Structures are given as C-alpha cells and as structure tokens.
Amino acid sequence: MDIFDHILSSREVMEKKKYLKENIKYLRNKNKLSYDKFATYVKISRFAIVNIEKGLTEDPSIVTIIAIAKAFDITVGDLLYKDLKGGE
C-alpha cells in the first residue's frame, strides 16, 4: 500500500464532512443556544456559525472545527463524520 492511497480529493473530504453543518445546528439546538450564545460559548463569531449551518462556508478553518468540538467535549471526527442526532 502506498502512502498516497490515503490522500483524499477535496470532493471526498467535503463528502466526509457532510455532517458538520447538521451537527453544529443539532448541538446548538440541543443545548438551547441562540446563535449569539453559541458563538460566545464556542468563542467564534456568530457570522461564522450562521454561515457554516447554512452551508455558505464550505471549508471552515480547522481552528473553528476544533473550537466547536472542544466546547462540546466531542472529537473532531465525530463532529465531521458522525450523525450526532441519529445517535439519540
């Protein structure tokens, strides 16, 4: 197996991140947080959260993704690749 067998195309990466916007919305609603409260809790801008949830930001920064995962004590992998609301 070649090391390059593990490199994903940008399309494959986006497909694998398909749960990101749904999970962010789910976490915000589950914790009864407005956009403003969520932004304060996670320490990122309200604008960034709205854009991610609405799919306007296709590729949020890793810093943003890590901040959200840490704030809710979940892994980055779960935030990106797992259907969190389906796990209830």
C-alpha positions in Angstrom: 0.0 0.0 0.0 1.3 3.4 -1.0 1.1 6.5 1.3 -0.8 8.3 -1.5 -3.6 5.7 -1.2 -4.7 7.6 1.9 -4.9 11.0 0.3 -8.4 12.1 -0.4 -9.5 14.5 -3.1 -11.1 17.7 -2.0 -14.5 16.3 -3.1 -14.0 13.2 -1.0 -13.1 15.4 2.0 -16.2 17.5 1.6 -18.4 14.4 1.3 -16.9 13.1 4.5 -17.6 16.4 6.3 -21.3 16.1 5.3 -22.4 16.1 8.9 -20.7 19.2 10.0 -23.4 21.7 9.5 -26.2 19.4 10.7 -24.2 18.6 13.8 -23.5 22.2 14.6 -27.2 23.0 14.3 -28.0 19.9 16.4 -25.6 20.9 19.2 -26.8 24.4 19.3 -30.5 23.4 19.5 -29.9 20.6 21.9 -28.2 23.0 24.3 -30.9 25.6 23.7 -28.4 28.2 22.5 -29.1 31.1 20.2 -26.6 31.9 17.5 -25.2 34.6 19.8 -24.9 32.4 22.9 -23.4 29.6 20.8 -20.8 32.0 19.4 -19.9 33.2 22.8 -19.7 29.7 24.2 -17.5 28.4 21.4 -15.6 31.7 21.1 -16.1 32.2 17.4 -18.2 34.7 15.5 -21.9 34.5 15.1 -21.4 35.1 11.4 -19.1 32.0 11.1 -21.7 29.8 12.8 -24.6 31.0 10.7 -22.6 30.5 7.5 -21.5 27.0 8.5 -25.0 26.0 9.4 -26.4 27.4 6.2 -23.7 25.8 4.1 -22.3 29.1 2.9 -18.9 28.3 4.3 -17.8 25.1 2.5 -14.5 24.8 4.3 -14.4 26.2 7.8 -10.9 26.5 9.4 -9.6 23.7 11.4 -9.3 26.1 14.3 -13.1 26.7 14.2 -13.8 23.0 13.9 -11.6 22.2 16.9 -13.1 25.0 19.0 -16.6 23.6 18.4 -15.6 20.1 19.2 -13.7 21.1 22.4 -16.6 23.2 23.6 -19.0 20.3 23.4 -16.4 17.7 24.5 -16.7 15.6 21.3 -14.0 14.5 18.9 -13.3 16.4 15.7 -14.0 13.1 13.9 -17.5 12.8 15.5 -18.3 16.5 14.6 -17.3 15.9 11.0 -18.2 12.3 10.2 -20.9 11.1 12.6 -24.6 11.8 12.6 -24.9 13.1 16.2 -28.7 13.5 16.2 -29.1 9.9 14.8 -27.3 8.6 17.9 -30.1 9.6 20.3 
